[in-house]
Amino acid sequence: MTVDQSSHMLTIATRDLFSELDKSVKPVAPMQFWMVLRKKYPQFGQLHNGVFLQQDAEECWTQILYTLSQSLRSSGSSSENADAVKALFGVELVSRVHCQESNEESSETESVYSLKCHISHEVNHLHEGLKHGLKSELEKASPSLGRTAIYLKDSRINGLPRYLTVQFVRFFWKRESNQKAKILRKVDYPLELDVYDLCSEDLRKKLDAPRQILRIEEGKKFGLKTNGKSSGPNDNDVKMSDAEGTSNGGGEPSTSTEEGKRETQMTGIYDLVAVLTHKGRSADSGHYVAWVKQESGKWIEYDDENPLPQREEDITKLSGGGDWHMAYIIMYKARTVPVPVRM
């Protein structure tokens, strides 16, 4: 398999951009990256009266990840590197597709780079929106009916990434005015997200033991004693490592090649580490700003070349409801536990 030159160039440009960001203490203008991105995806270079049109951030994010994934797979990289993008950001979904009219039923699997939080008058919190986002209606041909019919698609998470990306579906096409519109409704999101009840039964079984280990370890921090009668591994039977390695989706560990590192397991619990907000009432204009949690635990607002420290309690206030910044894309980092070693 060969990768087209534009995909390879975008991969190189992404690498160079992050390298420059790591080395520089001054603002970085990603001009080379933008030139290559617009060559690979011309829609991001659309002009109106000589000015670049604002594009959708989630579409840009997804296209970049897709290109990086395909480029790594096609470059002859090791299987570990080739699957790196999927392990870091890919969400495996398993879906039941059912037609109530004909009673036909099938199952589907797919990999996506973000979960959707659908917004309606019933949705006040991220978790509600995610549940709505995992259900949808499809119109497709029914073999038994000999015509198109409505199918209900009910999805569950079957594999989890190291970083979970969520898009608030705030932009939609308004038919009556024939233009794109923005939903301003406030939708709260937590600093800690537990997706256990959104997972398939198979994945839940894999998560049960790591979640019990996490409860034991976090209980120790608060001076709580465990009785050893839980369904997870007994506290006296395992030895934990403080080092964190890598894990794949699905709750099962994968080997870490770094010396001194240990395999880890997913728990289905995530901590908020980044928020991308959109400010403005229009879907075709406005301003994107990033809010990122540092390794120190402090939050920084990145508004172009102006980084400003922020309080954690102010980050969850970016939930919408007016003209202020409102979350459009948020990212969570998996809370993992080391694989237990039997003594």
C-alpha positions as CSV (number, residue, x, y, z in Angstrom):
1,M,0.0,0.0,0.0
2,T,1.3,3.5,-0.8
3,V,0.2,6.8,0.6
4,D,-0.4,9.8,-1.6
5,Q,2.2,12.6,-1.3
6,S,-0.2,15.1,0.2
7,S,-1.0,12.8,3.1
8,H,2.7,12.2,3.7
9,M,3.5,15.9,3.6
10,L,0.7,16.6,6.1
11,T,2.1,14.0,8.5
12,I,5.5,15.6,8.2
13,A,4.1,19.1,8.7
14,T,2.2,18.0,11.8
15,R,5.3,16.4,13.3
16,D,7.3,19.6,12.6
17,L,4.7,21.8,14.0
18,F,4.6,19.9,17.3
19,S,8.4,19.9,17.4
20,E,8.5,23.6,17.0
21,L,5.8,24.1,19.7
22,D,7.9,22.0,22.1
23,K,11.1,23.9,21.5
24,S,9.8,27.5,21.3
25,V,8.9,29.8,24.2
26,K,7.4,32.3,21.8
27,P,4.1,32.0,19.8
28,V,4.3,29.8,16.7
29,A,2.6,30.7,13.5
30,P,1.7,27.4,11.8
31,M,1.8,28.7,8.3
32,Q,3.6,25.7,6.7
33,F,1.1,23.3,8.4
34,W,-1.9,25.4,7.1
35,M,-0.5,25.4,3.6
36,V,-0.1,21.7,3.5
37,L,-3.5,21.1,5.1
38,R,-5.2,23.3,2.5
39,K,-3.4,21.4,-0.3
40,K,-4.6,18.1,1.1
41,Y,-8.1,19.3,1.9
42,P,-9.0,22.3,-0.3
43,Q,-12.3,23.0,1.5
44,F,-10.2,24.5,4.4
45,G,-8.8,27.0,1.9
46,Q,-12.2,28.5,0.8
47,L,-12.1,32.2,0.3
48,H,-14.9,34.9,0.4
49,N,-13.9,38.4,-0.7
50,G,-10.2,37.5,-0.3
51,V,-10.7,36.2,3.3
52,F,-10.5,32.6,4.4
53,L,-13.9,31.3,5.5
54,Q,-14.2,29.9,9.0
55,Q,-14.2,26.1,8.9
56,D,-15.6,23.4,11.2
57,A,-13.0,22.5,13.9
58,E,-14.4,19.0,14.4
59,E,-14.1,18.2,10.6
60,C,-10.5,19.5,10.7
61,W,-9.7,17.3,13.7
62,T,-11.2,14.2,12.1
63,Q,-9.5,14.7,8.8
64,I,-6.1,15.2,10.4
65,L,-6.4,12.1,12.5
66,Y,-7.6,10.0,9.5
67,T,-4.7,11.2,7.4
68,L,-2.1,10.5,10.2
69,S,-3.6,7.0,10.7
70,Q,-3.5,6.2,7.0
71,S,-0.1,7.6,6.5
72,L,1.4,5.6,9.4
73,R,-0.2,2.4,8.2
74,S,1.1,3.0,4.6
75,S,4.6,3.9,5.5
76,G,5.8,0.5,6.6
77,S,5.8,1.4,10.3
78,S,5.6,-1.3,12.9
79,S,2.1,-2.5,13.8
80,E,2.4,-0.7,17.1
81,N,3.1,2.6,15.5
82,A,0.5,2.0,12.7
83,D,-2.2,1.6,15.4
84,A,-1.0,4.5,17.5
85,V,-3.7,6.9,16.3
86,K,-6.4,4.4,16.9
87,A,-5.1,3.5,20.3
88,L,-4.8,7.1,21.3
89,F,-8.1,8.5,19.9
90,G,-10.2,5.7,18.3
91,V,-13.5,4.7,19.8
92,E,-14.8,1.2,18.7
93,L,-18.5,1.0,18.4
94,V,-20.8,-2.0,18.1
95,S,-24.3,-1.4,16.9
96,R,-27.6,-3.2,16.7
97,V,-29.6,-2.2,13.6
98,H,-33.2,-3.1,13.8
99,C,-36.2,-2.5,11.5
100,Q,-39.5,-2.6,13.4
101,E,-41.5,-2.8,10.3
102,S,-39.9,-6.0,9.0
103,N,-38.2,-7.2,12.2
104,E,-34.9,-7.5,10.3
105,E,-31.9,-7.1,12.5
106,S,-28.1,-7.0,12.0
107,S,-25.0,-5.9,13.8
108,E,-22.3,-3.4,12.7
109,T,-18.9,-2.4,14.0
110,E,-17.0,0.8,13.3
111,S,-14.2,3.0,14.6
112,V,-14.7,6.7,15.1
113,Y,-12.5,9.5,16.4
114,S,-15.1,11.3,18.5
115,L,-18.4,10.7,20.3
116,K,-21.3,13.0,19.6
117,C,-23.3,14.9,22.2
118,H,-26.6,15.6,20.5
119,I,-28.4,18.7,21.9
120,S,-32.1,19.0,22.3
121,H,-34.6,20.5,24.7
122,E,-34.2,17.3,26.7
123,V,-30.5,17.5,27.1
124,N,-29.0,19.4,30.0
125,H,-25.9,17.3,30.6
126,L,-23.2,15.7,28.6
127,H,-24.1,12.2,29.6
128,E,-27.7,12.7,28.3
129,G,-26.4,14.0,25.0
130,L,-24.0,11.1,24.6
131,K,-26.9,8.6,25.1
132,H,-28.8,10.4,22.4
133,G,-25.8,10.4,20.1
134,L,-25.5,6.6,20.3
135,K,-29.0,6.2,18.9
136,S,-30.1,7.1,15.4
137,E,-32.5,6.4,12.6
138,L,-31.4,5.1,9.2
139,E,-33.3,4.8,5.9
140,K,-32.1,2.0,3.8
141,A,-33.3,-0.8,1.5
142,S,-35.1,-3.7,3.2
143,P,-34.6,-7.1,1.4
144,S,-37.8,-8.6,2.9
145,L,-40.0,-5.5,2.1
146,G,-38.5,-4.9,-1.3
147,R,-38.2,-1.1,-0.6
148,T,-36.6,1.4,1.7
149,A,-37.6,1.4,5.4
150,I,-36.6,3.0,8.7
151,Y,-34.0,1.2,10.8
152,L,-33.2,2.1,14.4
153,K,-29.4,2.0,15.2
154,D,-28.5,1.5,18.8
155,S,-24.7,1.7,19.5
156,R,-22.5,0.8,22.4
157,I,-18.8,1.5,23.0
158,N,-16.8,-1.7,22.6
159,G,-13.3,-0.3,22.8
160,L,-11.9,2.8,24.5
161,P,-9.0,5.1,23.6
162,R,-6.4,6.8,25.8
163,Y,-7.9,10.2,24.9
164,L,-11.7,10.4,24.5
165,T,-12.9,13.3,22.2
166,V,-16.5,14.5,22.4
167,Q,-18.2,16.9,20.0
168,F,-21.2,19.0,21.0
169,V,-23.4,19.0,17.9
170,R,-24.1,22.7,18.1
171,F,-24.3,23.4,14.3
172,F,-27.1,22.3,12.0
173,W,-28.7,23.2,8.7
174,K,-31.8,25.3,9.0
175,R,-34.0,24.4,6.1
176,E,-36.4,27.4,6.4
177,S,-33.6,29.9,6.0
178,N,-31.3,27.6,4.0
179,Q,-28.3,28.4,6.2
180,K,-26.2,26.9,9.0
181,A,-27.3,27.7,12.5
182,K,-25.9,27.4,16.0
183,I,-27.6,25.9,19.1
184,L,-26.7,28.1,22.1
185,R,-28.3,25.8,24.7
186,K,-26.3,25.3,27.9
187,V,-25.1,21.7,28.3
188,D,-23.0,20.9,31.4
189,Y,-20.1,18.6,31.3
190,P,-18.0,17.1,34.2
191,L,-14.4,17.2,35.1
192,E,-14.6,13.5,35.6
193,L,-16.6,11.4,33.0
194,D,-17.6,7.7,33.6
195,V,-18.7,6.0,30.4
196,Y,-19.3,2.5,31.9
197,D,-23.0,2.5,31.2
198,L,-22.4,3.5,27.6
199,C,-20.3,0.4,27.0
200,S,-21.2,-3.0,25.6
201,E,-21.7,-5.9,28.0
202,D,-18.4,-7.5,26.8
203,L,-16.4,-4.3,27.5
204,R,-18.0,-3.8,30.9
205,K,-16.8,-7.3,32.0
206,K,-13.3,-6.3,31.0
207,L,-13.6,-3.0,33.0
208,D,-14.9,-4.5,36.2
209,A,-11.6,-5.7,37.7
210,P,-9.6,-2.6,36.8
211,R,-12.4,-0.4,38.2
212,Q,-12.2,-2.4,41.5
213,I,-8.5,-1.9,41.6
214,L,-9.0,1.9,41.1
215,R,-11.5,2.0,43.9
216,I,-9.1,0.3,46.2
217,E,-6.2,2.6,45.3
218,E,-8.3,5.7,45.6
219,G,-9.8,4.5,48.9
220,K,-6.3,4.2,50.3
221,K,-5.7,7.8,49.6
222,F,-8.6,8.7,51.9
223,G,-7.5,6.2,54.5
224,L,-10.3,3.8,53.7
225,K,-9.8,0.0,54.3
226,T,-10.9,-2.6,51.9
227,N,-12.6,-5.8,53.0
228,G,-11.2,-8.0,50.2
229,K,-14.7,-9.3,49.4
230,S,-15.2,-7.4,46.2
231,S,-15.5,-8.9,42.7
232,G,-12.2,-7.5,41.7
233,P,-8.7,-8.7,42.7
234,N,-8.1,-8.9,46.4
235,D,-5.9,-6.1,47.7
236,N,-3.5,-8.7,49.3
237,D,-3.1,-10.6,46.0
238,V,-1.7,-7.8,43.8
239,K,1.3,-5.6,43.7
240,M,0.8,-2.3,42.0
241,S,3.3,-0.3,39.9
242,D,3.3,3.5,40.0
243,A,4.6,3.7,36.4
244,E,2.0,4.1,33.7
245,G,2.4,2.4,30.3
246,T,0.0,2.0,27.4
247,S,-3.2,0.2,27.0
248,N,-5.5,-0.4,24.0
249,G,-9.2,0.0,23.6
250,G,-11.4,-2.6,25.1
251,G,-10.0,-2.6,28.6
252,E,-7.2,-5.1,27.8
253,P,-3.5,-4.2,28.4
254,S,-0.9,-4.0,25.7
255,T,2.8,-4.4,26.3
256,S,4.9,-1.3,27.0
257,T,8.4,-1.4,25.5
258,E,9.9,1.3,27.7
259,E,12.1,-0.1,30.5
260,G,10.6,0.4,33.9
261,K,7.1,0.9,32.6
262,R,4.2,-1.5,33.2
263,E,1.1,-2.4,31.3
264,T,-2.0,-0.6,32.3
265,Q,-5.8,-1.3,32.0
266,M,-8.6,1.0,31.1
267,T,-11.3,1.8,33.8
268,G,-13.9,3.6,31.7
269,I,-13.3,6.7,33.8
270,Y,-11.8,9.9,32.2
271,D,-10.5,13.2,33.4
272,L,-11.1,16.4,31.4
273,V,-7.8,17.8,29.9
274,A,-8.9,20.1,27.1
275,V,-11.8,22.2,25.9
276,L,-12.2,23.9,22.5
277,T,-14.8,26.7,22.6
278,H,-16.6,28.7,19.9
279,K,-17.6,32.2,20.7
280,G,-20.3,33.9,18.7
281,R,-23.9,33.3,17.6
282,S,-23.1,32.6,13.9
283,A,-22.1,29.2,12.7
284,D,-20.0,30.7,9.9
285,S,-18.1,33.2,12.0
286,G,-16.9,33.7,15.5
287,H,-13.7,32.7,17.3
288,Y,-12.2,29.4,18.5
289,V,-10.2,29.3,21.7
290,A,-8.4,26.3,23.4
291,W,-8.4,25.7,27.2
292,V,-5.8,23.1,28.2
293,K,-4.8,21.4,31.4
294,Q,-1.1,21.2,32.1
295,E,0.7,18.3,33.7
296,S,1.0,20.4,36.8
297,G,-2.9,20.5,37.0
298,K,-3.1,24.2,36.1
299,W,-5.4,25.3,33.2
300,I,-4.2,27.7,30.5
301,E,-6.4,29.6,28.0
302,Y,-4.8,29.8,24.5
303,D,-6.4,32.7,22.6
304,D,-4.1,32.9,19.6
305,E,-0.8,34.2,20.9
306,N,-2.1,35.1,24.3
307,P,-1.9,32.3,26.9
308,L,-3.6,33.1,30.2
309,P,-3.9,31.0,33.4
310,Q,-7.4,30.0,34.4
311,R,-9.1,28.5,37.4
312,E,-10.4,24.9,37.1
313,E,-13.8,25.9,38.5
314,D,-14.2,28.3,35.5
315,I,-13.5,25.6,32.9
316,T,-16.9,23.9,33.4
317,K,-18.6,27.3,33.0
318,L,-17.9,27.1,29.3
319,S,-21.1,25.2,28.8
320,G,-23.1,27.6,26.6
321,G,-26.3,29.5,27.0
322,G,-25.3,32.9,25.7
323,D,-22.7,34.9,23.8
324,W,-19.7,33.7,25.9
325,H,-17.3,31.0,24.9
326,M,-19.1,27.6,24.8
327,A,-17.6,24.2,24.5
328,Y,-17.7,22.6,21.0
329,I,-15.0,19.9,21.4
330,I,-13.8,18.5,24.7
331,M,-11.1,15.9,25.4
332,Y,-10.8,13.5,28.3
333,K,-7.7,11.4,29.3
334,A,-8.2,7.9,30.5
335,R,-7.7,7.1,34.1
336,T,-5.9,3.7,34.1
337,V,-4.5,1.3,36.6
338,P,-1.4,-0.9,36.4
339,V,-1.9,-4.5,35.6
340,P,-1.7,-6.5,38.9
341,V,1.2,-8.9,39.5
342,R,0.3,-12.1,41.2
343,M,2.5,-12.7,44.2
